[in-house]
Amino acid sequence: MALLDSTTAPPGYLEALNPEQRAAVEHGAEGGAPGAPLLVIAGAGSGKTNTLAHRVAHLIVEGADPRRILLMTFSRRAASELSRRVERIARRVLGEGAGALADALSWAGTFHGIGARLLREYAEQLGLDPAFTIHDREDSADLMNLVRHELGFSKTETRFPTKGACLAIYSRCVNAECSVEEAIGHAYPWCSSWVDELKRLFGAYVEAKQRQNVLDYDDLLLYWAGAVAHPEIAADMGERFDHVLVDEYQDTNRLQSTILRALKPEGRGLTVVGDDAQSIYSFRAATVRNILDFPSQFSPAAQVITLERNYRSTQPILAAANGVIGLAKERFTKNLWTERASGVRPRLVAVRDEADQARYVVEQVLEKREEGAALKQQAVLFRTSHHSGPLELELTRRNIPFVKFGGLKFLDAAHVKDLLALLRFVENPRDRVAGFRLMQLLPGVGPTSAQRVLDAVEQAADPLAALQGAPPPPRSGADWPGFLGVVADLRTGRAGWPAEMERARTWYEPHLERVHEDAAARQADLVQLEQIAGGYPSRERFLTDLTLDPPDATSDQAGPPLKDEDYLILSTIHSAKGQEWKSVFLLNAVDGCIPSDLGTGSSAEVEEERRLLYVAMTRARDDLHVITPQRFFTHGQASRGDRHVYASRTRFIPGDLLGHFERIAWPAADASPAATASRTLPRVNLGGQMRGMWR
Ligand SMILES: Nc1ncnc2c1ncn2[C@@H]1O[C@H](COP(=O)(O)OP(=O)(O)OP(=O)(O)O)[C@@H](O)[C@H]1O
C-alpha cells in the first residue's frame, strides 16, 4: 500500500524536476511495484544523480520496500551520497520516519561489493567457503607471478609476458567474455606466440586461487555470473529485489549486463542510467554497447528517457564541450542545452612550459579566492597522475593546501598493505599472498621458509592448527611465537571489532620501525586506517569494501587536511567523474597528454580520449581554463643531455572550434622579460659540459 495518498497530497517534492526528469522518476512507479524496464540517457550535468535519488525516494514513498531495492553505483562514495539524498527527499514527504526507511536501503553499493555479499550469502549452494578473501590487483599480480614461476615460464629464453601483462590478458578474457586469442588479438598482439602457455598459466592460477580460498576482483563478477547462469539460483536472487537500479551504466562490462539480465530477464523493475558520451572505462572492458543495446534486450523494448537540459555549466562552456563531442565518430545523445547565459568564454591558455602552467594556475586560483571562491570550489584536472608534479611543487612552495585524487592510493603504501595482510591472513589462513608478505616481515624468515609453512597450511584440513603446529623457521627466534600469538588472538575475536585493530597495530609497530626509516609518518597512516575501520561492522566487511573500492585521496606531506579546512582539488579526469566545481583548470591539453600517447593505438581508443576531454570540460560550472604548455622537458640520452620537445594543441580542439574559446598567451609577452630573454639567448648544455669533465 502506498505510504502517501497520491490523490490528496500532490507530490510537491517532484515539482523542482523538469518534465523529463519527472517522467524518469515516475516511470512505472505506481504503488511502488516493479514496472517495465527503463533506460535514462542522462547528459553531463543533466541532474542524473538528482533524478536517481528522486526515483528511489519516490518508489519508497509509493510503498516499495527499501530492503528490496538493489542500487548499484560506480563507487562506494556515490552509493552513500545517493542514500543520503534519498533520505533527505523522503524526509520531506514522510517526516522523521524516513530516516529508518532510507537506512533500510541496505543493498546500495558497487557492483563488485554487492557481488561479494551475495556470493557469501549463497556460498553453500555454490560450493564456496564464505570466509573467502579478496585479492586486489597487486595481490593478483603477485599470485600470477608465483604461478608463472612455478610453471617455469619466467625462465623461458624469449621473454614471456610480464605478470602485469598476463593479468591484464586474463582480466580481459574474463570481463569481455572472450577467448585468450581474442584478448591478445585486440590489445596484446606481441603475446600471440604464447597462447598455449597463457592458457596453462590461467588454469593453474585459477586452481591456486581455489586452493587458497581467494577470489580476485574479476572473480566477483565471474562467480556471480556463473551462479545466476543456473535458473533456480538466478530466480531466487532476482526475487529478493523488486527494483534494481544501476548508475553509470555506460561503464559496465558484458559480465555485468549478463548478471542484470539473469536477475531480471523480463526487465521488470530494472532501471539503468548513463551517458554514452561519458564512457571512459574501456580499459576495464566496459562497453558502451551495454547502454546502446539495452532497450532492445526486452520485449516490449525498454522505455528510453533522455535528459538534455544541463544545469551545471554556462552556455559558452557547454558550447565548447558540445563542439568537442560533436566531432566524435559515433554518438547517441544530442547536444545539451542550458539557460545559464554568460558572456565569458572558456579560456584556451598558451603557456611556455609546465612551470609556467603551474604558476598560471596558482595565480588564477588565488585571484578567484580573493573574489570569494573557496579553494574547494576549484579543481585542477589532468589525464595522468604524474602530470600534476610541477604544480604540486609550486603549491607546496607557496603553502597552498591541496588534496589529490587518483594515482597512488593510500592502500598501496607498503605499511598499510602489511597491516591489511595480517587481517586478511587471520580471516583466511590459506591466503598465500597475505601469508607470504606477513611472514617475511619477521627477521630471519625468507621466501623458502615462508613457503614451507604455507605449504603445510594450505594442505591441512585445519589451517590454523597447521600453522600453530608447523616447525618454526630456523632463524625466526622470539618473533615467531609473537606472530602466532597475534594470529591466534585476532582469530578468537576476543578483543572484538574494531578494537582488534589496535592489537594488530601494536604487533606490527616494532616491525615497521625496523623496516622503515620514516616510521613516524607511516604510523599516522595506520592510526588513520584504524579510524576508517571504526566505520565498519566487521573485519570481513572492512576488508572487502576497502579492497574493492579503496579511498583514493593522497595529500601533501602535511597529512590529510581537516574536514573544515580549505584545500584545492587535484584530480585525474577519471577520478573527477560525477563531480562539479565552480572553476576547472585542465592541464596539458596537448597531443601526447590528451590523447595520451598510450591511447592512440586504435580509433576506439582515440574516441575514448575525446570523451575524457569532454568529461573534464563538463565538470566546470562558471569558469574553464584549458591550458596548453608549448614545450616539455624530456630526459634524453647521456650524450645529448636533457632537452625540450615541442607540443601541439590537442587534436580534439581543431581550428574550427577555436571560436568557442578566448585565446590568451600567459604571461603576456612584454610582462615576462625572462621568457623573452630565453628566446634570444643561446642554449647551453651545462649537463654535458659537467659530464665531459670526467672523460
Ligand atoms: N531540476 C533541476 N533544477 C535545478 N537544478 C538541477 C535540477 N536537476 C539537477 N540540477 C543541478 O544540476 C547539477 C548537476 O546535477 P548532477 O550532479 O545530478 O548531474 P549529473 O547528471 O550526475 O552529471 P554528470 O553525469 O555530468 O556527472 C547539480 O548542481 C544539480 O543540483
The ligand as an SDF file (V2000), in Angstrom:
LIG
                    3D

 31 33  0  0  0  0  0  0  0  0999 V2000
   15.6090   20.1030  -11.9530 N   0  0  0  0  0  0  0  0  0  0  0  0
   16.6830   20.7770  -11.5740 C   0  0  0  0  0  0  0  0  0  0  0  0
   16.5960   22.0930  -11.3070 N   0  0  0  0  0  0  0  0  0  0  0  0
   17.6870   22.8010  -10.9430 C   0  0  0  0  0  0  0  0  0  0  0  0
   18.9210   22.2810  -10.8080 N   0  0  0  0  0  0  0  0  0  0  0  0
   19.0690   20.9850  -11.0470 C   0  0  0  0  0  0  0  0  0  0  0  0
   17.9670   20.1620  -11.4350 C   0  0  0  0  0  0  0  0  0  0  0  0
   18.4390   18.9070  -11.6200 N   0  0  0  0  0  0  0  0  0  0  0  0
   19.7590   18.9520  -11.3580 C   0  0  0  0  0  0  0  0  0  0  0  0
   20.1490   20.1800  -11.0100 N   0  0  0  0  0  0  0  0  0  0  0  0
   21.5260   20.6050  -10.6720 C   0  0  0  0  0  0  0  0  0  0  0  0
   22.3630   20.2640  -11.7740 O   0  0  0  0  0  0  0  0  0  0  0  0
   23.6710   19.9360  -11.3450 C   0  0  0  0  0  0  0  0  0  0  0  0
   24.0970   18.6150  -11.9340 C   0  0  0  0  0  0  0  0  0  0  0  0
   23.3800   17.5760  -11.3330 O   0  0  0  0  0  0  0  0  0  0  0  0
   24.0120   16.1280  -11.0870 P   0  0  0  0  0  0  0  0  0  0  0  0
   25.2700   16.2410  -10.3260 O   0  0  0  0  0  0  0  0  0  0  0  0
   22.9260   15.2590  -10.5900 O   0  0  0  0  0  0  0  0  0  0  0  0
   24.3690   15.8270  -12.5960 O   0  0  0  0  0  0  0  0  0  0  0  0
   24.7950   14.5230  -13.3560 P   0  0  0  0  0  0  0  0  0  0  0  0
   23.7940   14.3440  -14.4170 O   0  0  0  0  0  0  0  0  0  0  0  0
   25.0160   13.4200  -12.3740 O   0  0  0  0  0  0  0  0  0  0  0  0
   26.1500   14.9570  -14.0230 O   0  0  0  0  0  0  0  0  0  0  0  0
   27.3450   14.1400  -14.7050 P   0  0  0  0  0  0  0  0  0  0  0  0
   26.7770   12.9690  -15.4310 O   0  0  0  0  0  0  0  0  0  0  0  0
   27.9690   15.1490  -15.6010 O   0  0  0  0  0  0  0  0  0  0  0  0
   28.2620   13.7850  -13.5930 O   0  0  0  0  0  0  0  0  0  0  0  0
   23.6510   19.9470   -9.8340 C   0  0  0  0  0  0  0  0  0  0  0  0
   24.2210   21.1640   -9.3720 O   0  0  0  0  0  0  0  0  0  0  0  0
   22.1590   19.8520   -9.5050 C   0  0  0  0  0  0  0  0  0  0  0  0
   21.8390   20.4810   -8.2880 O   0  0  0  0  0  0  0  0  0  0  0  0
  1  2  1  0
  2  3  1  0
  2  7  2  0
  3  4  2  0
  4  5  1  0
  5  6  2  0
  6  7  1  0
  6 10  1  0
  7  8  1  0
  8  9  2  0
  9 10  1  0
 10 11  1  0
 11 12  1  0
 11 30  1  0
 12 13  1  0
 13 14  1  0
 13 28  1  0
 14 15  1  0
 15 16  1  0
 16 17  2  0
 16 18  1  0
 16 19  1  0
 19 20  1  0
 20 21  2  0
 20 22  1  0
 20 23  1  0
 23 24  1  0
 24 25  2  0
 24 26  1  0
 24 27  1  0
 28 29  1  0
 28 30  1  0
 30 31  1  0
M  END
$$$$
